[in-house]
Amino acid sequence: MAARSCSDHWEPRSPFRRKIMSFKPHWTLAFLLFASSRCFADGDHEMEEFLKREYSLSKPYQGVGSLGSSHWELMGDAMVTTDQLRLTPDKQSRQGAVWSRLPCHLTDWEMQVHFKIHGQGKKNLNGDGLAIWYTKERGQKGPVFGNKDNFTGLGVFVDTYPNEEKHLEAQKKRYSPRTQRIFPFVLAMVGNGSVSYDHERDGRPTELGGCNAMVMIDIDGQHEWRDCLDIPGVRLPKGYYFGATAVTGDLSDNHDIISLKLYQLTVLRSPKEEEEEEEDEEEITVPSVDNFELLRLGQTEEGMSGIAIFFTVFLSMLGCIFLVVIGVVVYGHWSESRRKRFY
């Protein structure tokens, strides 16, 4: 899985590998999701892409509504306007979603997502954020940016409120500068139906990786895409649904989808690769990530703050001193009793 950032306009046409998300600055962002049954190095295979309108959303947003004949279903407070599909207005305690009615059975695809998060007269984003989904379930409300917890599939979250950092500040604690997040923060998570998203910790325990959306800039308007995260070995079954959800709480923002564009990719492969691809597809029935435990171990070690390291070392030293004192006392009693036996 990889992520790249872009500029004020977003029409990237470069080949990516596996799952890719890319983002745009100034609170108007774009990202890509890329799925391929196999992971290739750049330049190894020739690719072509074709827009699949039945899986796409763009102006004037035809095929969106509550009717069964529409390709996309609106839920909650979501509504269509002239310029965007608004998931939530800038009001408290709102929840909205749009879900595709059609499961995606494409082998290789790329989704480009263009969205905007903003509030009236606000310098900073408040809450709570939005999510883009490729999941087995669809249209189920819940606590994960408006979607159900314990989902099955891929979730990409644009988190605009630092829940854990606020809790730590209240306790006069903080992460080290190296590990502290700057919000809004973009992260990805793969769920298998039994993994819960930790809202209070902003998804840290289960994230595959992420990046700070604030640092994404374009260089001289060249529409350059920069890596946000790169996680190999993400395996997702076919037949899942695309969706977008957002939620507000005590704090609020407008959460707008400008467009969702799905492209089918034509990847030229050798007969041997085609055979290996078919074998891999038969095996993928549950979303998974290769070597996820090793990935989490690395992130856990990296995520230890300076304060945590200090207390770990401090408590370890206290433990050693305590053991030494106990040893000296025991040795003193043993020496004294030994001398008495000789007298």
The 8 nearest C-alpha neighbors of each residue, nearest first, counted from 0:
[[1, 230, 18, 229, 231, 17, 19, 233],
 [229, 2, 0, 19, 228, 18, 230, 20],
 [3, 1, 20, 227, 19, 226, 21, 228],
 [2, 21, 4, 226, 225, 224, 227, 20],
 [5, 3, 22, 21, 224, 225, 23, 215],
 [4, 6, 224, 23, 223, 222, 22, 217],
 [7, 5, 217, 222, 23, 8, 216, 9],
 [6, 8, 23, 9, 5, 24, 222, 217],
 [9, 7, 6, 10, 222, 5, 23, 220],
 [10, 8, 11, 6, 5, 7, 222, 29],
 [9, 11, 12, 8, 222, 111, 5, 29],
 [12, 10, 9, 13, 222, 224, 223, 5],
 [11, 13, 10, 14, 48, 15, 9, 47],
 [12, 14, 11, 15, 46, 224, 41, 10],
 [15, 13, 12, 16, 41, 46, 42, 45],
 [16, 14, 13, 17, 19, 33, 41, 18],
 [15, 17, 38, 39, 18, 33, 14, 35],
 [16, 18, 34, 35, 0, 33, 38, 19],
 [19, 17, 33, 0, 34, 32, 1, 16],
 [20, 18, 1, 32, 2, 33, 31, 0],
 [19, 21, 2, 31, 30, 32, 3, 1],
 [30, 3, 22, 20, 4, 2, 31, 29],
 [21, 23, 4, 29, 30, 28, 5, 3],
 [28, 22, 24, 29, 5, 6, 4, 27],
 [25, 23, 26, 215, 28, 27, 216, 213],
 [26, 24, 27, 23, 28, 213, 7, 216],
 [27, 25, 24, 116, 115, 28, 117, 23],
 [28, 26, 115, 25, 24, 114, 23, 116],
 [23, 27, 29, 22, 114, 24, 113, 26],
 [30, 28, 113, 22, 23, 112, 21, 114],
 [21, 29, 31, 22, 20, 112, 111, 113],
 [32, 30, 20, 111, 21, 19, 110, 112],
 [31, 33, 19, 110, 20, 18, 109, 111],
 [32, 34, 18, 109, 19, 17, 108, 31],
 [35, 33, 17, 18, 108, 107, 109, 32],
 [36, 34, 107, 17, 37, 106, 108, 38],
 [35, 37, 106, 276, 107, 34, 38, 280],
 [38, 36, 35, 39, 276, 17, 16, 279],
 [37, 39, 17, 16, 35, 36, 40, 231],
 [40, 38, 16, 37, 41, 43, 44, 17],
 [39, 41, 43, 42, 38, 16, 44, 15],
 [42, 40, 43, 39, 14, 15, 44, 16],
 [41, 43, 44, 40, 45, 14, 39, 46],
 [44, 42, 41, 40, 39, 45, 268, 267],
 [45, 43, 42, 267, 46, 266, 268, 41],
 [44, 46, 267, 266, 43, 47, 42, 265],
 [47, 45, 266, 265, 44, 264, 48, 267],
 [46, 48, 265, 264, 266, 49, 45, 263],
 [47, 49, 264, 263, 262, 265, 46, 50],
 [50, 48, 262, 263, 51, 264, 47, 265],
 [49, 51, 262, 261, 52, 263, 48, 260],
 [52, 50, 262, 53, 261, 54, 49, 55],
 [51, 53, 55, 54, 50, 261, 56, 260],
 [52, 54, 51, 55, 70, 101, 56, 62],
 [55, 53, 52, 51, 261, 99, 56, 260],
 [56, 54, 260, 52, 259, 261, 53, 51],
 [57, 55, 259, 258, 60, 260, 54, 58],
 [58, 56, 258, 60, 59, 259, 55, 257],
 [59, 57, 60, 56, 82, 258, 61, 83],
 [58, 60, 61, 57, 81, 82, 56, 83],
 [61, 59, 58, 57, 56, 63, 62, 79],
 [60, 62, 63, 59, 58, 56, 57, 69],
 [61, 63, 69, 70, 71, 60, 64, 68],
 [64, 62, 71, 61, 69, 72, 60, 70],
 [65, 63, 72, 73, 66, 69, 71, 62],
 [64, 66, 72, 73, 67, 69, 63, 71],
 [67, 65, 68, 69, 64, 72, 63, 70],
 [66, 68, 69, 65, 70, 72, 64, 100],
 [67, 69, 66, 70, 62, 65, 64, 71],
 [70, 68, 62, 71, 67, 63, 66, 64],
 [69, 71, 100, 62, 99, 63, 53, 68],
 [72, 70, 99, 63, 98, 69, 100, 62],
 [71, 73, 64, 98, 65, 97, 63, 99],
 [74, 72, 97, 64, 96, 77, 65, 71],
 [75, 73, 96, 95, 77, 97, 76, 72],
 [74, 76, 95, 77, 94, 96, 73, 93],
 [75, 77, 95, 94, 87, 74, 86, 78],
 [78, 76, 86, 95, 85, 75, 87, 74],
 [77, 79, 85, 84, 76, 86, 80, 73],
 [78, 80, 84, 85, 83, 81, 77, 60],
 [81, 79, 83, 82, 84, 78, 85, 60],
 [80, 82, 83, 79, 59, 58, 84, 60],
 [83, 81, 80, 58, 257, 84, 59, 79],
 [84, 82, 257, 80, 256, 85, 81, 255],
 [83, 85, 79, 256, 255, 78, 80, 86],
 [86, 84, 255, 78, 77, 87, 254, 83],
 [85, 87, 77, 95, 254, 96, 255, 245],
 [86, 88, 254, 95, 85, 253, 77, 76],
 [89, 87, 253, 90, 252, 254, 85, 86],
 [88, 90, 252, 253, 251, 118, 87, 91],
 [91, 89, 251, 88, 93, 92, 252, 247],
 [90, 92, 248, 249, 251, 247, 93, 250],
 [93, 91, 248, 247, 249, 90, 94, 246],
 [94, 92, 247, 246, 91, 87, 76, 90],
 [95, 93, 246, 76, 75, 145, 245, 87],
 [96, 94, 75, 77, 86, 76, 87, 245],
 [97, 95, 244, 74, 243, 86, 77, 73],
 [96, 98, 73, 243, 72, 242, 74, 71],
 [99, 97, 242, 72, 71, 241, 100, 138],
 [98, 100, 71, 101, 241, 70, 240, 242],
 [101, 99, 70, 71, 98, 102, 72, 240],
 [100, 102, 99, 103, 70, 240, 54, 53],
 [103, 101, 238, 240, 239, 104, 100, 99],
 [102, 104, 238, 239, 105, 240, 237, 101],
 [105, 103, 238, 237, 102, 106, 239, 236],
 [106, 104, 103, 107, 108, 237, 263, 238],
 [105, 107, 36, 35, 104, 108, 237, 34],
 [108, 106, 35, 264, 34, 105, 263, 36],
 [109, 107, 263, 264, 34, 262, 33, 105],
 [108, 110, 33, 262, 32, 261, 34, 263],
 [109, 111, 261, 32, 31, 260, 262, 33],
 [110, 112, 31, 260, 30, 259, 261, 32],
 [111, 113, 259, 30, 29, 258, 31, 110],
 [114, 112, 29, 258, 257, 28, 256, 259],
 [113, 115, 256, 257, 28, 255, 27, 29],
 [114, 116, 27, 255, 26, 28, 254, 256],
 [117, 115, 254, 253, 26, 255, 27, 252],
 [118, 116, 253, 252, 115, 124, 26, 254],
 [119, 117, 252, 121, 253, 89, 120, 124],
 [118, 120, 121, 117, 89, 252, 253, 122],
 [119, 121, 118, 122, 117, 123, 124, 252],
 [122, 120, 118, 119, 123, 124, 117, 125],
 [121, 123, 120, 124, 118, 117, 119, 125],
 [124, 122, 121, 125, 117, 118, 159, 26],
 [125, 123, 159, 126, 117, 252, 122, 121],
 [126, 124, 250, 160, 251, 159, 127, 123],
 [127, 125, 251, 250, 160, 128, 159, 247],
 [126, 128, 247, 159, 160, 246, 125, 158],
 [129, 127, 158, 159, 126, 157, 245, 246],
 [128, 130, 245, 157, 244, 144, 156, 158],
 [129, 131, 156, 244, 155, 243, 157, 144],
 [132, 130, 243, 155, 242, 154, 156, 244],
 [133, 131, 154, 242, 241, 153, 134, 243],
 [132, 134, 241, 153, 240, 152, 239, 242],
 [135, 133, 152, 239, 240, 136, 151, 132],
 [134, 136, 239, 151, 240, 152, 137, 133],
 [137, 135, 134, 151, 138, 150, 240, 139],
 [136, 138, 139, 240, 98, 135, 134, 242],
 [137, 139, 140, 98, 136, 74, 146, 96],
 [140, 138, 147, 137, 146, 141, 136, 145],
 [141, 139, 146, 147, 145, 138, 142, 94],
 [140, 147, 142, 146, 145, 143, 148, 139],
 [143, 141, 145, 144, 146, 147, 148, 140],
 [144, 142, 146, 145, 141, 148, 147, 196],
 [145, 143, 245, 246, 146, 129, 142, 130],
 [144, 146, 141, 246, 143, 245, 142, 244],
 [147, 145, 141, 140, 143, 144, 139, 142],
 [148, 146, 141, 140, 139, 143, 142, 150],
 [147, 149, 150, 143, 195, 141, 142, 196],
 [150, 148, 192, 195, 193, 194, 190, 147],
 [149, 151, 192, 148, 190, 147, 152, 191],
 [152, 150, 191, 192, 190, 134, 135, 149],
 [151, 153, 134, 190, 189, 286, 133, 135],
 [154, 152, 189, 133, 132, 188, 134, 190],
 [153, 155, 132, 188, 187, 131, 156, 189],
 [156, 154, 187, 131, 130, 186, 132, 188],
 [157, 155, 130, 186, 185, 158, 129, 187],
 [156, 158, 185, 129, 128, 184, 130, 159],
 [159, 157, 128, 184, 183, 156, 160, 185],
 [158, 160, 183, 128, 126, 127, 182, 124],
 [159, 161, 126, 127, 125, 158, 162, 182],
 [162, 160, 164, 163, 165, 182, 159, 201],
 [163, 161, 165, 164, 199, 160, 201, 166],
 [164, 162, 200, 166, 165, 161, 199, 167],
 [163, 165, 167, 161, 166, 162, 168, 173],
 [166, 164, 168, 162, 163, 167, 161, 169],
 [167, 165, 163, 169, 164, 168, 162, 170],
 [168, 166, 172, 170, 164, 169, 165, 173],
 [167, 169, 171, 165, 170, 172, 166, 164],
 [168, 170, 166, 167, 171, 165, 172, 164],
 [171, 169, 167, 168, 172, 166, 173, 165],
 [172, 170, 168, 169, 167, 173, 166, 165],
 [173, 171, 167, 170, 168, 174, 169, 306],
 [172, 174, 167, 168, 175, 164, 171, 306],
 [175, 173, 304, 179, 178, 176, 305, 172],
 [174, 176, 304, 305, 177, 178, 179, 173],
 [177, 175, 179, 178, 174, 304, 180, 305],
 [178, 176, 175, 179, 304, 174, 302, 180],
 [177, 179, 175, 176, 302, 174, 180, 304],
 [180, 178, 174, 176, 175, 177, 181, 173],
 [181, 179, 182, 178, 211, 184, 161, 164],
 [180, 182, 211, 183, 184, 179, 213, 212],
 [183, 181, 184, 159, 180, 211, 160, 161],
 [182, 184, 159, 158, 212, 211, 181, 213],
 [183, 185, 211, 182, 158, 212, 157, 210],
 [184, 186, 157, 209, 210, 156, 158, 211],
 [187, 185, 209, 156, 208, 155, 206, 184],
 [186, 188, 155, 207, 206, 154, 208, 156],
 [187, 189, 206, 154, 207, 153, 205, 190],
 [188, 190, 153, 152, 154, 286, 287, 191],
 [191, 189, 151, 152, 150, 194, 192, 153],
 [192, 190, 151, 286, 193, 285, 194, 152],
 [193, 191, 151, 149, 150, 190, 194, 152],
 [192, 194, 149, 191, 195, 190, 150, 151],
 [195, 193, 149, 190, 192, 191, 196, 150],
 [194, 196, 149, 148, 197, 193, 190, 150],
 [195, 197, 202, 198, 148, 194, 205, 143],
 [198, 196, 202, 200, 199, 201, 195, 204],
 [197, 199, 201, 200, 202, 196, 143, 162],
 [198, 200, 197, 201, 162, 163, 202, 166],
 [201, 199, 163, 198, 202, 197, 203, 162],
 [202, 200, 198, 199, 203, 197, 162, 163],
 [203, 201, 197, 200, 196, 204, 205, 206],
 [202, 204, 206, 205, 201, 200, 197, 196],
 [205, 203, 202, 206, 197, 200, 295, 196],
 [206, 204, 203, 202, 188, 207, 196, 295],
 [207, 205, 188, 208, 203, 187, 202, 204],
 [208, 206, 188, 187, 205, 230, 209, 186],
 [209, 207, 206, 186, 228, 187, 210, 230],
 [208, 210, 186, 185, 228, 227, 187, 184],
 [211, 209, 227, 185, 184, 212, 186, 228],
 [210, 212, 184, 213, 181, 214, 185, 183],
 [211, 213, 214, 184, 215, 183, 210, 185],
 [214, 212, 211, 215, 183, 24, 182, 181],
 [215, 213, 212, 211, 216, 24, 210, 181],
 [216, 214, 213, 24, 212, 4, 23, 217],
 [217, 215, 24, 214, 6, 218, 5, 23],
 [216, 218, 6, 220, 5, 222, 223, 219],
 [217, 219, 220, 221, 216, 223, 222, 6],
 [218, 220, 221, 217, 222, 6, 223, 216],
 [221, 219, 218, 222, 217, 6, 7, 223],
 [220, 222, 223, 219, 218, 217, 6, 5],
 [223, 221, 6, 5, 220, 217, 224, 9],
 [222, 224, 5, 221, 217, 225, 6, 218],
 [225, 223, 4, 5, 3, 222, 226, 21],
 [224, 226, 3, 4, 227, 223, 5, 2],
 [227, 225, 3, 2, 228, 1, 4, 224],
 [226, 228, 2, 3, 210, 209, 225, 1],
 [229, 227, 1, 2, 209, 226, 208, 230],
 [1, 228, 230, 0, 2, 231, 227, 226],
 [229, 231, 0, 1, 228, 232, 207, 233],
 [232, 230, 0, 233, 229, 17, 289, 38],
 [231, 233, 289, 288, 234, 230, 0, 38],
 [232, 234, 288, 231, 287, 0, 289, 235],
 [235, 233, 287, 286, 288, 232, 236, 283],
 [234, 236, 286, 233, 152, 237, 283, 287],
 [237, 235, 283, 284, 286, 285, 238, 234],
 [236, 238, 104, 239, 103, 235, 105, 106],
 [237, 239, 102, 103, 104, 236, 240, 135],
 [238, 240, 135, 102, 134, 103, 237, 133],
 [241, 239, 102, 133, 134, 99, 135, 103],
 [242, 240, 133, 132, 99, 98, 134, 239],
 [241, 243, 98, 132, 97, 131, 99, 240],
 [242, 244, 131, 97, 96, 130, 132, 98],
 [243, 245, 96, 130, 145, 129, 95, 144],
 [246, 244, 129, 144, 145, 95, 94, 128],
 [245, 247, 94, 145, 144, 93, 127, 95],
 [246, 248, 251, 92, 127, 93, 91, 126],
 [249, 247, 92, 250, 91, 251, 127, 246],
 [248, 250, 91, 92, 251, 247, 126, 90],
 [251, 249, 248, 126, 125, 91, 247, 127],
 [250, 252, 126, 247, 89, 90, 91, 125],
 [253, 251, 89, 118, 117, 126, 254, 125],
 [252, 254, 89, 88, 117, 116, 87, 118],
 [253, 255, 116, 87, 86, 85, 252, 115],
 [256, 254, 85, 115, 114, 84, 86, 83],
 [255, 257, 114, 84, 258, 83, 85, 113],
 [258, 256, 83, 114, 113, 255, 84, 57],
 [259, 257, 57, 113, 56, 256, 112, 260],
 [258, 260, 112, 56, 55, 111, 57, 113],
 [261, 259, 55, 111, 110, 56, 258, 112],
 [260, 262, 110, 55, 51, 109, 50, 54],
 [263, 261, 50, 49, 109, 108, 51, 48],
 [262, 264, 108, 49, 48, 107, 50, 109],
 [265, 263, 48, 108, 107, 47, 266, 262],
 [264, 266, 47, 46, 48, 267, 263, 107],
 [267, 265, 46, 45, 264, 268, 44, 47],
 [266, 268, 45, 44, 265, 46, 269, 47],
 [269, 267, 272, 266, 273, 270, 44, 271],
 [268, 270, 272, 271, 273, 267, 274, 44],
 [271, 269, 273, 272, 274, 268, 275, 267],
 [270, 272, 274, 269, 273, 275, 268, 276],
 [273, 271, 275, 269, 274, 270, 268, 276],
 [272, 274, 276, 270, 271, 275, 268, 269],
 [275, 273, 271, 277, 276, 272, 270, 278],
 [276, 274, 272, 278, 273, 277, 279, 271],
 [275, 277, 273, 279, 274, 278, 272, 280],
 [278, 276, 280, 274, 279, 275, 273, 281],
 [279, 277, 275, 281, 276, 280, 274, 282],
 [278, 280, 276, 282, 277, 281, 275, 283],
 [281, 279, 277, 283, 282, 278, 276, 36],
 [282, 280, 278, 279, 283, 277, 284, 276],
 [281, 283, 279, 280, 284, 278, 285, 277],
 [284, 282, 280, 236, 281, 285, 279, 235],
 [283, 285, 236, 282, 286, 281, 235, 280],
 [284, 286, 283, 191, 287, 236, 235, 151],
 [287, 285, 235, 191, 234, 152, 236, 190],
 [288, 286, 234, 233, 285, 289, 189, 235],
 [287, 289, 233, 232, 291, 234, 290, 286],
 [288, 290, 232, 291, 233, 287, 231, 234],
 [291, 289, 293, 292, 294, 288, 232, 295],
 [290, 292, 294, 293, 289, 288, 295, 207],
 [293, 291, 295, 294, 290, 296, 289, 297],
 [294, 292, 296, 290, 291, 295, 297, 298],
 [293, 295, 291, 297, 292, 296, 290, 298],
 [296, 294, 298, 292, 297, 293, 299, 291],
 [297, 295, 293, 299, 294, 298, 292, 300],
 [296, 298, 300, 294, 295, 299, 301, 293],
 [297, 299, 301, 295, 300, 296, 302, 294],
 [300, 298, 302, 296, 301, 297, 295, 303],
 [299, 301, 297, 302, 298, 303, 296, 295],
 [302, 300, 298, 299, 303, 297, 178, 304],
 [301, 303, 299, 300, 178, 298, 304, 174],
 [304, 302, 301, 300, 307, 299, 308, 305],
 [303, 305, 175, 174, 307, 306, 302, 308],
 [304, 306, 308, 175, 307, 309, 303, 174],
 [307, 305, 309, 304, 308, 310, 175, 174],
 [306, 308, 304, 310, 305, 309, 311, 303],
 [307, 309, 311, 305, 306, 310, 312, 304],
 [310, 308, 306, 312, 307, 311, 313, 305],
 [311, 309, 313, 307, 312, 308, 314, 306],
 [310, 312, 308, 314, 309, 313, 307, 315],
 [311, 313, 315, 309, 310, 314, 308, 316],
 [314, 312, 310, 316, 315, 311, 309, 317],
 [315, 313, 317, 311, 316, 312, 310, 318],
 [314, 316, 312, 318, 313, 317, 311, 319],
 [317, 315, 319, 313, 318, 314, 320, 312],
 [318, 316, 314, 320, 319, 315, 321, 313],
 [317, 319, 315, 321, 316, 320, 314, 322],
 [318, 320, 316, 322, 321, 317, 323, 315],
 [321, 319, 323, 317, 322, 318, 316, 324],
 [322, 320, 318, 324, 319, 323, 317, 325],
 [321, 323, 325, 319, 320, 324, 326, 318],
 [322, 324, 326, 320, 321, 325, 327, 319],
 [325, 323, 327, 321, 326, 322, 320, 328],
 [326, 324, 322, 328, 323, 327, 329, 321],
 [325, 327, 323, 329, 324, 328, 330, 322],
 [326, 328, 330, 324, 325, 329, 331, 323],
 [329, 327, 331, 325, 330, 326, 324, 332],
 [330, 328, 326, 332, 331, 327, 325, 333],
 [329, 331, 333, 327, 328, 332, 326, 334],
 [332, 330, 328, 334, 333, 329, 327, 335],
 [333, 331, 335, 329, 334, 330, 336, 328],
 [332, 334, 330, 336, 331, 335, 337, 329],
 [333, 335, 337, 331, 332, 336, 330, 338],
 [336, 334, 332, 338, 337, 333, 331, 339],
 [335, 337, 339, 333, 338, 334, 332, 340],
 [336, 338, 334, 340, 335, 339, 333, 341],
 [337, 339, 335, 341, 340, 336, 334, 342],
 [340, 338, 342, 336, 341, 337, 335, 334],
 [339, 341, 337, 338, 342, 336, 335, 334],
 [340, 342, 338, 339, 337, 336, 335, 334],
 [341, 339, 340, 338, 337, 336, 335, 334]]
